[in-house]
Amino acid sequence: TQLLEQSPQFLSIQEGENLTVYCNSSSVFSSLQWYRQEPGEGPVLLVTVVTGGEVKKLKRLTFQFGDARKDSSLHITAAQPGDTGLYLCAGVATGSARQLTFGSGTQLTVLP
Amino acid sequence: NAGVTQTPKFRILKIGQSMTLQCTQDMNHNYMYWYRQDPGMGLKLIYYSVGAGITDKGEVPNGYNVSRSTTEDFPLRLELAAPSQTSVYFCASSSSGRAGTGELFFGEGSRLTVL
C-alpha cells in the first residue's frame, strides 16, 4: 500500500480544459511537495506547501494543502500540451525518519 | 550547468553480474539520494547520504551498497543483479537537510535491465 495515494492515475484531456489531481493519505504530513517529470528526465520541483490550508499559485497551477495536512490537490486551468507529464506528490510524514515519500503519480496528457 | 550527472543512461546486465551507477553533482550539496522508479509505483528511496563519509539506508536498500568519499560523488553499487532490480534509478541532491522542504535536484536517470 502507498502512503500517498494519487488520483487519477491517468488523465487525458483536451487543450483548454481544467483539471484537478489529488494526493491523499491517512497520515499527517509536515510538508508536501509537487514535482513534474517528463519522459527521460528526472522530476522537477513545482511547489512546496507547509501550512495546513495553504494555497499557492504558479501561473495556471493552483496547489492546496488540506487543513488537516493529510491531503493536497493540484488544479490546472486551461491546460496546454506543455503541461503533459507525470505529476508526483511527495511528503514527509510526521514522526517518520526524515524520509521523503513519493506518491505513484498522475500521468497527464493534454491533447492539442 | 551540469547539476546532477548520472552514468550510464542505459545498461543491460545478466543475472548475477555486478555494476556501479555513477552520480556526481557540482552544486556543493551535502545531501544526496538514490531512488528507484518502477512503473505505477512512484519513487522509492534506496540509500541517502548527509555528507561525505556518512550514508544510511532508505526504504529499499537490499541488494545495493553506496559510498560517499567526496561531497560530489555518490555511486550506487549493485551486487549479484536480479531481475527485481530492473528499474530506472535516479540520483538526487539537496542543499537542505530537512526532507520535504528543500528542493531535490534529480539527474536524468539510469535505466537498468537485468535479464
Boltz contact constraints between the chains, C-beta under 6 A:
constraints:
  - contact:
      token1: [A, 31]
      token2: [B, 100]
      max_distance: 6.0
  - contact:
      token1: [A, 31]
      token2: [B, 101]
      max_distance: 6.0
  - contact:
      token1: [A, 41]
      token2: [B, 108]
      max_distance: 6.0
  - contact:
      token1: [A, 42]
      token2: [B, 90]
      max_distance: 6.0
  - contact:
      token1: [A, 42]
      token2: [B, 106]
      max_distance: 6.0
  - contact:
      token1: [A, 42]
      token2: [B, 107]
      max_distance: 6.0
  - contact:
      token1: [A, 42]
      token2: [B, 108]
      max_distance: 6.0
  - contact:
      token1: [A, 42]
      token2: [B, 109]
      max_distance: 6.0
  - contact:
      token1: [A, 43]
      token2: [B, 106]
      max_distance: 6.0
  - contact:
      token1: [A, 45]
      token2: [B, 103]
      max_distance: 6.0
  - contact:
      token1: [A, 91]
      token2: [B, 100]
      max_distance: 6.0
  - contact:
      token1: [A, 92]
      token2: [B, 99]
      max_distance: 6.0
  - contact:
      token1: [A, 92]
      token2: [B, 100]
      max_distance: 6.0
  - contact:
      token1: [A, 98]
      token2: [B, 99]
      max_distance: 6.0
  - contact:
      token1: [A, 99]
      token2: [B, 45]
      max_distance: 6.0
  - contact:
      token1: [A, 100]
      token2: [B, 99]
      max_distance: 6.0
  - contact:
      token1: [A, 100]
      token2: [B, 100]
      max_distance: 6.0
  - contact:
      token1: [A, 102]
      token2: [B, 42]
      max_distance: 6.0
  - contact:
      token1: [A, 102]
      token2: [B, 43]
      max_distance: 6.0
  - contact:
      token1: [A, 103]
      token2: [B, 42]
      max_distance: 6.0
  - contact:
      token1: [A, 104]
      token2: [B, 40]
      max_distance: 6.0
  - contact:
      token1: [A, 104]
      token2: [B, 41]
      max_distance: 6.0
  - contact:
      token1: [A, 104]
      token2: [B, 42]
      max_distance: 6.0
  - contact:
      token1: [A, 105]
      token2: [B, 42]
      max_distance: 6.0
